[in-house]
Protein backbone atom coordinates (compact mmCIF):
# COMPACT_ATOMS: atom_id res chain seq x y z
CA UNK A 1 0.00 0.00 0.00
CA UNK A 2 1.31 3.41 -0.91
CA UNK A 3 1.59 6.29 1.54
CA UNK A 4 -1.03 8.15 -0.49
CA UNK A 5 -3.49 5.23 -0.17
CA UNK A 6 -2.88 5.01 3.61
CA UNK A 7 -3.46 8.74 3.98
CA UNK A 8 -6.73 8.37 2.04
CA UNK A 9 -7.92 5.61 4.39
CA UNK A 10 -7.00 7.68 7.45
CA UNK A 11 -8.84 10.70 6.04
CA UNK A 12 -11.96 8.61 5.38
CA UNK A 13 -11.91 7.11 8.89
CA UNK A 14 -11.29 10.52 10.49
CA UNK A 15 -14.24 11.98 8.57
CA UNK A 16 -16.48 9.01 9.40
CA UNK A 17 -15.68 9.33 13.10
CA UNK A 18 -16.02 13.12 13.12
CA UNK A 19 -12.50 13.40 14.52
CA UNK A 20 -13.63 11.83 17.80
CA UNK A 21 -12.64 8.74 19.76
CA UNK A 22 -15.31 6.17 19.10
CA UNK A 23 -15.35 5.02 22.70
CA UNK A 24 -15.25 8.16 24.84
CA UNK A 25 -15.84 11.00 22.37
CA UNK A 26 -12.61 12.87 23.06
CA UNK A 27 -10.41 14.11 20.24
CA UNK A 28 -9.26 11.12 18.22
CA UNK A 29 -5.51 10.80 17.79
CA UNK A 30 -4.80 7.13 17.02
CA UNK A 31 -5.91 4.91 14.14
CA UNK A 32 -6.49 1.43 15.55
CA UNK A 33 -6.54 -1.78 13.51
CA UNK A 34 -9.42 -3.76 15.04
CA UNK A 35 -7.93 -7.02 13.77
CA UNK A 36 -4.19 -6.52 14.14
CA UNK A 37 -2.16 -6.62 10.96
CA UNK A 38 -0.01 -9.34 12.54
CA UNK A 39 -3.20 -11.45 12.79
CA UNK A 40 -4.16 -10.85 9.17
CA UNK A 41 -6.08 -7.60 9.62
CA UNK A 42 -6.27 -5.34 6.59
CA UNK A 43 -5.49 -1.68 6.07
CA UNK A 44 -9.14 -1.02 5.24
CA UNK A 45 -11.84 1.29 6.59
CA UNK A 46 -13.80 -1.76 7.80
CA UNK A 47 -10.89 -2.64 10.09
CA UNK A 48 -9.80 0.77 11.41
CA UNK A 49 -11.35 3.00 14.08
CA UNK A 50 -10.27 6.34 15.51
CA UNK A 51 -9.48 6.35 19.24
CA UNK A 52 -7.88 8.70 21.74
CA UNK A 53 -4.46 7.61 23.01
CA UNK A 54 -5.85 6.40 26.38
CA UNK A 55 -8.46 4.15 24.81
CA UNK A 56 -6.03 2.90 22.17
CA UNK A 57 -3.74 1.74 24.98
CA UNK A 58 -6.70 -0.03 26.60
CA UNK A 59 -7.11 -2.27 23.55
CA UNK A 60 -3.79 -3.95 24.44
CA UNK A 61 -4.68 -4.68 28.07
CA UNK A 62 -5.88 -8.05 29.30
CA UNK A 63 -8.58 -8.48 31.92
CA UNK A 64 -9.97 -5.51 33.83
CA UNK A 65 -9.80 -2.23 31.96
CA UNK A 66 -9.60 -3.79 28.52
CA UNK A 67 -11.44 -2.30 25.55
CA UNK A 68 -12.47 -4.88 22.94
CA UNK A 69 -13.67 -3.85 19.49
CA UNK A 70 -15.39 -6.27 17.12
CA UNK A 71 -15.86 -5.43 13.43
CA UNK A 72 -19.45 -5.89 12.25
CA UNK A 73 -18.88 -4.99 8.59
CA UNK A 74 -20.12 -2.00 6.61
CA UNK A 75 -17.81 0.24 8.68
CA UNK A 76 -19.66 -0.64 11.92
CA UNK A 77 -18.10 -1.91 15.16
CA UNK A 78 -19.17 -3.20 18.59
CA UNK A 79 -17.28 -1.88 21.61
CA UNK A 80 -17.05 -3.73 24.94
CA UNK A 81 -15.21 -2.46 28.00
CA UNK A 82 -14.27 -4.91 30.75
CA UNK A 83 -14.66 -3.23 34.16
Beta strands, then each sheet from edge to edge (+ up, - down):
strand 1: 30-33
strand 2: 48-51
strand 3: 67-73
strand 4: 76-81
sheet 1: 1+ 2-
sheet 2: 3+ 4-
end
